[in-house]
């Protein structure tokens, strides 16, 4: 007979029901996805996978794929949400890409996370999976001489099943509209600057994750209401299992233990950054498109702020901005940590 104290708490039951609901949504969403190039039979047991939802990102894709291929990603699971710029046609020609197409509502699919959760459930189980946007580029300790597989092997050997990375907004010195990045070029040759400080951190008591805000977007576009600024905390790298689900973007997951990636006794755990190549010359047109579509969180409030800021001629660079060098610079600033990965 089970002891009374062994019964799960009401909070645990609620989280379990929430997780099961997210997985059920993911399974239902599979009917929205039409396979254009299903090469998932080529996935090998130890392959690291990358999951992406995109729309009209053709010019970013060559550098994005090459960046993660060089890092050690072996297969990409990608959903094209009705692009009109040739993204799907180009991706179909990539031998390490499995591609699905949908014209369903991005907002109705929980901003694409139902689709990502389905692909992770169907194809990611047992794999380390990196879930990112096409403008997000992972940086982690020792990356110049240790591939992503070395990091995931160490994480697994030390009992970790997830890896956090703060979104670090990168931007140019000067007007955003002048920051032209040709196809195939490293975007951080153009958007080379970032905020070294000005970040706030608090703990989400419900999911247990850290909630990080600040940086240039809050400083410029949300100065009057910083708490309305975008969240920068992400958990993009996970050793996926059947019972896992992303809750809100890649900000947090269920089960809750996947979010507990920090020490509260003064120590440090390993973490990385996602360099965010959002602020290039294409940003104004992209913002106008997304504002018109109204497919983003809170009625596209974030894109309304961007549109207003661009109309004012706002620039992100300031006297405190730092020019990016490498991961060691970010570690010196306390933005990432090698933890005990020597």
N, C-alpha and C positions, 0 to 999 in steps of 0.2 A: 504494500500500500504506500502511495506517495505521501511524503511528509508535507504538511501544510506550507512550510517555508520554502519548499522547492517549486511551488507553482509560479509561473511567470507573472511579473507585475502587469498592471493594467497598461502602463506605458509601453512595455515590451510587446504586449498583444496588439496595441494600436500600430506600432511600427511594423510588426509582422504583417498585419492586414494591409497597411499602406504599401509595403514591398510587394505583396502578392497582387495587389491591384495594379501596380506599375508593370509587373511582368505580364499580367493578363492584357493590359493595354498594348504592350509590345507585341504580343502574339497576334492580337487582332489587327495591328497595323501592317502586318506582313502583306495583307491583301492590297495595300496601297502601292506596293513596290513592284515595278515591272523590270525583270532582269534584262539588261542590254548586253552584258558580258559576264557570265558566271564562270569564273575560273577557280572556284573554291576547291575543286578536287586537287589542285596543285599545292595546296597548303600542306606543309609538313608538320609533324607533331611539335617540333621545337621552334617553329617560326614565330617571330614577333609580328603582330598585326597592327595596322593603323586604320581607324574608323573615322570617316569624314562625311558630313553633310555640306553640300555646296550649292550655290546658285550664281551663275555668271562670274566665274573666277578663272576663265581661260588663261589670262595673262600670268596669273600666279602659279599655275599648276606645274610647269616644267621645273622651276627652282624648288618648289615645295616637295615634289616627288624625289628629286635628286638629293635634297638635303636629308630626307629620312632614309632613303636607300643607303646613303653613305654612313648613316648612323647605325644601320643594322635592321631596319624594317624590311620584311621579306614579302609581305602581301598587304594590299590596300583594299578595304571594303568601303565603297563610296556610294553615296546617294546623291543624285543630281535632281534638285527640286526645280524642274522645268526651266533650265537655263536656255537662253536664247542667243548665246555668244559662241557656240561651238564647243563648249566644255565637254559635253557628252561624246561627241564625235572624236575628239582628241583622246579622251580617256579610254575609249574602246580600243584604241591602238596600242595600249600599254599592257605588256604581257603579265605584269604583276598586279594588275588592277581587276577586281571584280566590281561591276557597276550596275546599279539599279537606278531606275528613273521613276519620278512621281510628279504629278501636278496637284497633289493633295495639299491641303492647308498646312503650312509650316507651323502656324500657331496652334491649329487643331491637333497636331501631333506633338504637343508640348515642346514647341520650338525645335522639332526634329529629334528629340530624345526618345520618343517611342520607336522611331526607325533605328536609331543607334542601339537601343536596348535589344531590339529584335535581332539585329545582325550579330551583336555580341553574344546573345543567347544561342543563336543558331550556329555560328561559326567561331566564336571566340572562346568557348569553354576549354579550359586547360591551357590557354595561351596567355602570354603577357600581351595586353592590348593597349594601344595608345589612341585615345580619342581626342582629336583636336580639330580646330577650324583651319581653313587653308591659309590664314594669316598668322598662325601660331607656330612658333619654332622652339622646340625644347632645348634648354641648356641645363647641364648637370655637372657636378664635380668630376674632374679628371677626364672630361669628354674628349680632349685632344688626343689621348692615347688609349682610351678604354671605350670600346663600342657599347651600344645600348645593351647588348647581351651580357656584358660583364656586370653592368648595373643590375639587371634583372636576376642574374645568377646570385649575386651578393644579397639582394633583397630576399630572395627565396631561402637562401642558406641561413639567414638571420630571422626567419619567420615572418617576414613582411609580405603582404599581398597587395599593397598599394603604395603610390609614391606621389607626394604633393609638389606642386609648382605654382608659384605666384605669377600672375599675368603682369608682365612688365611692358607698359606702353612705350613704344619707341616713336620718335618724331624727328622732323628735320629742323634745321636752324633756318628760319625764314618762313614764308607763306607755304602752307600745305599744298596749295595748287601748283607750286613750282617744283615739288618733289617728284619728278618723273622717274619711274623705275621701268626700264625696258624689260620685255619678256625674257626670262632666264637669268636676269641679274639678281644678285644678292640684295634684297631690299634694305638691308642694314648698312649698305654703302651710301644710301640716300637718307634714310631715317636712322641716324646714328646716335641720337641723344635720348636721355631718359631722366626721370626724377630720382635722385639718390635717397630721398627721404620723403616725409609728408605722407605717411601711411598710417592708418588706424587698424587695430586688430581687436576683435572681441570674439567671445566663444558663443556659438549657437547651442543653446542648452538642449534643444529638441534633438538635433542630429549629431551633436558632439564635435562638429567641425569648427575650424577657425573661419571667421568672416573678416575679410580684408578689403578695405576701401582706401581711396586716395589716389595719388599720382596726378598726372597732367589733366586727365579728363575731369576729375573732381575739382582740381584747382582752377580750371578755365571754364568748363561748361556747367559745373554744378556748385560754384562757389557760394551761392546763396543758400543752398540746401545740400550740404555734403553727404548726408545720409541717403539722398536719392541717387548718388553716384553709383556707377557699376561696381559689382563685386569682382575682386581680383583673385580670390582664392580658387584654386582648381586642383583636382585630383585626376590627372589625365592618364596615368599609367597604372593598370590593374591586372593582376593575374585572375582572369575571369572565371566565374563559376556559375552554375545554373541558377542559384538563388540570389544573384546580385542584380542590382538595378540602379542606374543613375536617377536621382530625384529631380534636380534642377540644373540644367546644363551639366557641366562636369564639376559643379561646385561641391556636391556631396552625394553620397551613395547610401544605400541600404544593402546589407546590414550595417548598423551604426558603427561597428568596430572598424570598418574600413576608413572611417574619417578621423580616427584617433591617432594622428601622425605627428604629435608634438609631445614634448616633456613639460610637466608642470612643476618640476622640482629644481629648475635652474639649468638643466642640461639642454642639449640640442640634438635633434634627429636630422637625418639627411633630408635635403629638399633641393628643388631646382627652380628654374624660372621658365616661363613661356614668353619669349620675345614676341611682341605683338606688332605686326607690320600693317596696322590699320591706316596710319596717317600718311598716305601717299597722294599723288595728284588725282587718283581715281576716287578719292574719298567723297568729294562733293557730289558727284553723280551717283555713287552708291548710296549715300545718305538720302538723296532726293528720291531714289527708287524705293528704298525701304520705308521712308516716310509715307510715300504714296500707297504702298502695299498694306501697311499697318498690320504686319504679321509678327511684330516683336512684342516683348513683354510690356505690360502697363500701357497699352495703346501706343506703342512706339515712342514713349516719353523720352527715351535716350536719344533717339534720332531727331526729335523735335529740338532738343537742346543743341545737338550738333548743327542742325540747319540754322538755328538762330545765331550760334557762334560764328559759323562761316559767313553768314550775312553781315555780321559786325566786323569781319576781318580778323577774328581772334587768331593768335599764334600760340603754339605750345611752348616754344623755347623761352627760357628765362635765365637770369644770371646764375642760378643755382644748378642749371642742367649739367649733366655729365656726359661726356662722349664715351660710348661703349668700347671696351677693349676685349674682355674675355670673362670667363666664369670666376676667375680669381678676384677680379675687381668687384664682382657682385658679392662674393664671399666676404671680402674686406668691408663692404658696406652693410653686411648683415642681411642681404636679400636672399641668399641661398646658404646652405650649410653642407659640408661633407659628413657631418655627424661623426660616426666612428668608422667610416669607410676610408681606411688609410691608403 
